[in-house]
Amino acid sequence: MNPIFLFNLASRQLQHLAARQAVISGNVANANTPGYQARDVTPFRDVLNKTALSMAATHAGHLELDGPAARPARATASDGWDVVHSGNSVNIEEQLMKAGEVSRDQALNSGVVKSFNRMLALSVKSGQ
């Protein structure tokens, strides 16, 4: 049986979402820090699009294609909605919207994994 990589992809996305959630909470924690610039991580779809997937050669006649390894999410300065007099660019409403995006993405991820797990369990059960 061939390995299934959906669980690995879902795990990577959850790691990315956890990193984004930590950056967002850091932004909220520094909402009153003078000069603090709001940060965010690169969206997962952009990280996935830049990641070249490598093919596994299962036969000697197959071509070998090697791609760069996936890089972990990195926090970068984000363009805040507004910058206050103190130089702080954290907007609480914007951070709450981003936290909502993370929550929705986590719920979608867990829903897909649960559905896939049920599908696998049904296929194994019907194969007996």
C-alpha positions in Angstrom: 0.0 0.0 0.0 1.3 3.4 -0.9 1.7 6.0 1.9 -0.9 8.7 2.3 0.5 12.2 2.8 -2.7 14.1 3.6 -2.1 13.6 7.3 1.5 15.0 7.0 0.2 18.0 5.0 -2.5 18.6 7.6 0.1 18.4 10.4 2.3 21.0 8.6 -0.6 23.3 8.1 -1.5 23.1 11.8 2.2 23.9 12.7 2.0 26.9 10.4 -1.3 28.0 12.0 0.2 27.6 15.5 3.1 29.8 14.5 0.7 32.4 13.0 -1.4 32.3 16.2 1.7 32.9 18.3 2.6 35.9 16.2 -0.9 37.4 16.4 -0.9 37.0 20.2 2.4 38.7 20.4 1.0 41.6 18.3 -1.9 41.9 20.7 0.4 41.7 23.8 2.4 44.6 22.4 -0.6 46.7 21.3 0.6 49.5 23.7 4.3 49.2 23.1 5.7 52.4 21.5 7.3 51.7 18.2 6.2 48.1 17.9 5.5 47.0 14.4 2.8 44.4 13.8 4.0 41.1 12.3 2.5 38.2 10.5 3.7 35.0 8.8 3.6 34.2 5.2 0.2 32.6 4.3 0.4 28.8 4.1 -0.8 28.7 0.5 2.2 30.9 -0.5 4.5 28.6 1.4 3.0 25.6 -0.3 3.1 27.2 -3.7 6.9 27.9 -3.3 7.6 24.4 -2.1 8.6 22.1 -4.9 7.3 18.6 -4.1 9.8 15.9 -4.7 8.9 12.8 -6.6 9.7 9.3 -5.3 11.4 7.1 -7.8 9.8 3.6 -7.5 11.3 2.2 -10.7 14.9 2.6 -12.1 13.4 4.2 -15.3 11.8 7.0 -13.4 13.2 10.5 -13.6 14.6 12.0 -10.4 13.4 15.4 -9.5 14.8 17.0 -6.4 13.1 20.1 -4.9 14.0 22.3 -2.0 12.9 21.3 1.4 9.9 23.1 3.0 11.0 26.0 5.1 9.2 26.8 8.4 7.0 29.9 8.7 8.8 33.1 9.5 7.3 36.2 11.0 7.6 39.4 8.9 6.5 42.9 9.4 3.0 43.4 8.1 1.4 46.6 6.8 -0.8 47.6 9.7 -4.1 49.4 9.0 -2.8 52.5 10.8 0.1 53.7 12.8 -0.6 55.7 15.9 1.5 58.6 17.2 3.7 56.3 19.3 4.8 54.5 16.1 2.8 51.3 17.0 1.1 49.7 14.1 -1.0 47.1 15.9 -4.7 47.4 15.3 -6.7 45.2 17.7 -9.6 44.7 15.2 -7.2 43.6 12.5 -5.5 41.1 14.9 -8.9 39.8 15.9 -9.9 39.2 12.3 -6.6 37.4 11.7 -7.2 35.2 14.8 -10.7 34.4 13.4 -9.0 33.3 10.1 -6.7 31.0 12.1 -9.6 29.5 14.0 -11.6 28.9 10.8 -8.5 27.3 9.1 -7.9 25.1 12.1 -11.6 24.0 12.1 -11.5 23.3 8.3 -8.2 21.3 8.7 -9.6 19.1 11.5 -12.9 18.6 9.5 -10.9 17.4 6.5 -8.8 15.1 8.6 -11.8 13.6 10.4 -13.6 13.0 7.1 -10.5 11.4 5.5 -10.1 9.3 8.6 -13.7 8.1 8.4 -13.2 7.3 4.7 -10.1 5.3 5.4 -11.9 3.4 8.2 -14.8 2.6 5.9 -12.6 1.4 3.2 -10.7 -0.9 5.5 -13.9 -2.1 7.1 -15.5 -2.9 3.7 -12.3 -4.6 2.5 -12.5 -7.2 5.2 
